[in-house]
Amino acid sequence: MVAVLKEFGPDIWIADGPTVTAAAGFHYPTRMAVIRLSGGELFIWSPTQLSDDLRTEVDALGEARYLIPPNSLHHVFLDDWQRAYPAAKVYAPPGLRQKRKDIRFDGDLDDVVIADWVNDIDLVIMRGSRITTEVVFFHRKSATVLFTDLIQHFRPEWFKGWRAIVARLDLMVATEPSVPRKFRVAFTDRHAARASIRRILAWPAEKVLMAHGDPITEGGQEFIRRAFRWLTGSRAA
């Protein structure tokens, strides 16, 4: 059996899921992460489609204790995971409770780090956007920042026809991963957004994971600084 989970660093694994179709027929690859907390429990970030093989590998790492949708857009497979792991706690990012009334949520994600994760994971609510309020996480042990949709990167050939033109104009196929233009425009409260990104830039990031794009494996902090230079106005080192 080919391994589904791939080690990304100390106590963190990633798995690529199926392609999903979003608005206007745009196709997006999916990616999730599994983080083993210092107590041995598992933190499942942006869960993708749950297969038998994936479940076997997850169970071999520990007990899936937390199911974490990081924004109001990444929830498609959440109910399958909740049925498979009914004892796992599910925390709602801003806006998802109203969207998924069929999901049992055990708490809400806000600017206070959950006590069960406090030794392993930090978080920042990226506020100010009219599209979605994304929760950005930092796994201390692997020095990895986990973005979901705020930073994206697709290969030039991924989109076809008029969608390829839109993707190019939206910076989805830029020379390096970047914040799409639609998200930049959606940040109508720039003051709140700048306050959030300043907190993210304070993390000693080495790696960056994205749901839609190849991971960054070194120079993570400077990469994030470049990606949000349009917001902060600062120059990358």
N, C-alpha and C positions, 0 to 999 in steps of 0.2 A: 504493500500500500504506500502510495506517495504521501508524504507528510503534508497535512493541511496547514498546520501552524509552523511558522518560521521564527526562530529566535532572533530578536532584534537588539537585545542587550540583556543585562542582568535582570532576571525576573520579568521580562516583557517579551511577548510573542505577537506576531501579526498573522492575519489570514486574509486572503483576497476572496471576496464573495462573487456572486453573479452580477452581471450587468443589469441595471434597472432603467426603466424609461420614466423620465420626468416630463414636465410641461413642454408642449410643442414638439414632442417626440425626440427630445435630446436624450441620448443614452449615456449613463454614468456607470463606471466601474464602482465596486464597493470594497471597503476594507474595514476590518475590525482589529482591535487589540485586546490582548489578555494580559493583565498585570497581576502578578502574585504579590500580595501584601506581606508585610513582615510577619503577620500572624499565620500566614499560610493560605488565607482565603483569596479568592479570585475576584478581580474587578474587571468586568467585561465592558469595554468601551465600543459604542456604536455597533452593536451586534448585527452581523449579516445573517444570511440564510443558514439555518441550523441543519446540517446533514449528520448522518450517523457517524461518519468518520470524524467530523469536527467535534461532535459531542464526546466521542471516545478519547480524543486527544485532550480536550478541556478537562475531562474528569480525571485523566492521569496526572494533571498538574495540581489539582486540589479541588476544593469545593467552590462552585460558582455562587458567590454570596451577594454580589452587587451587579445589577444590569443597568447600564448608564447610556441613555440616548443623549447625545451632547447638544442637540438643538431640536427645534420643532419640525425639522425636515427628515431626520434620520430615525424613523420609528417603524418602518414597514415590517420588519421581522420580529419586533419586540414581543408581540403576543405569543409567538411560537416559543421563544425563550422562556417566557413566564410560565407557560404550560409545562415546559420541560423541567424548569427549576422553580417550583412553586414557593419554596422557602427563601428564594433570593429576594433581596430588597430592590425595588425599582425607584429611582429618583427622577423627578420630572424637571427638565429645563424650562425656562419661562415660555409660556404659550402652549405647551404640549398637553397639559391637563384638559384644556378646553377642546383640543383637537381629537384626543383619544380617550373618550369617556368609557371605552370598553376595557381600558387597562387599569389595573390596581396599582396606584402609586403609594409608596410608603413614606415619601418625603419629597421636598423640593430642593433644587440646587439654587443656592444663593451665594453671596460673597463670604459666608462662613463655611470653612472646610468641615466636612463631616468628621466627627470625632473618630470614627473607625478607620479613617484614612490619614489622619493628621500626621502620622510619622512617615508617610510614603508619598502622598500626592497633594499638591497644591492646585488651586483652581482660581480662575478669574472669569467673571461674567463680562463678555464683550458687549457692552451696552451701546445704544445709540442708533441701531439699525432698524429700518422698517420692514426688512425681509424676514429676519429671524434673529433671535438673541442667542448667540452661541456661547457655550461654556468651554473655555480652553483649559486644558489640564497640563500639569507638569509632574512627571514621574521622576522623583529625585534620584533614585538609585541608578537609573540609566541616563539621567540628564536629558530626558526626552520631553519635548512639548508636543501635545496632541491637538492639532487643528482639525476641523471637519470640512466645512465648506468655504471658510473665509480665505483660504489659500488653495489654489487649484493649479493643475498643470496637465495638459493632454498632449499627446503626440500629434503633429500636424495632420496626419492621415486619419485620425480617430473619427472626425466628423466629415460628412459628405454634403455636397450641394450647398444650398443656402445656409444650412446649419454651420458649415465650415467657415463661411464668411462672417456669420454672427459670432462664432467662437473666436475668430481672429480679432474682430473689433472689440470683443469683450475681454481680451487678454487671457483667454483660457488656453491659448497655445503660444504664449509668449516665450522668450528665450529661456527664462527660468520660471519656476512657480511664482505666482503673484496673486494679488487680490483682484478678482474680476471687476470690471467697471461697474456692473450692475450693483455689486455690493458697495463699492465706493460711493456711488450716488445715493444708495439707501441709508448711509450714515448721515442722517439729518441732524443728529445731536453730536457734533464733532467734539465738543468739550468732554462729554461722557466717554466717547470712543478713545480720545487721547489719554484720558485718565486710566482706562483699561489697558491700553497697549503699553503705557509706562510701567505698569505692574508686571506685565508679561516680560518686558525687556529686562526687568530686574532679576529674572531667573537665570542661573548659570547654564543656559541651554547649550548642549552639544549636538543633539539630534532633533529633527522635526518630522512628525508623522502627519500625513494628510489622508483624508478619505479618498481624494481624487488626485493622485499624483505620486510620483516616485518619492520615497523618503529621502530626507537630507540626513547624511550620516556624520557630518562634521561642520564646524563653524555655524552652529544653529542660531546662536544669538545674533550674529551679524547678518545672517540670512533673513531673520525676522525683521531686523532693523531696515534692511533694503526693501522687503515686501511691503512695509508700512510707511515708507518714506513719504508717500503721497499724503499721508495723514499727519505725520509728526513734523515734516519739513526738515528733518535732520539729514545729514549726509552719512552714508555708510563709511566705516573706517577702511 
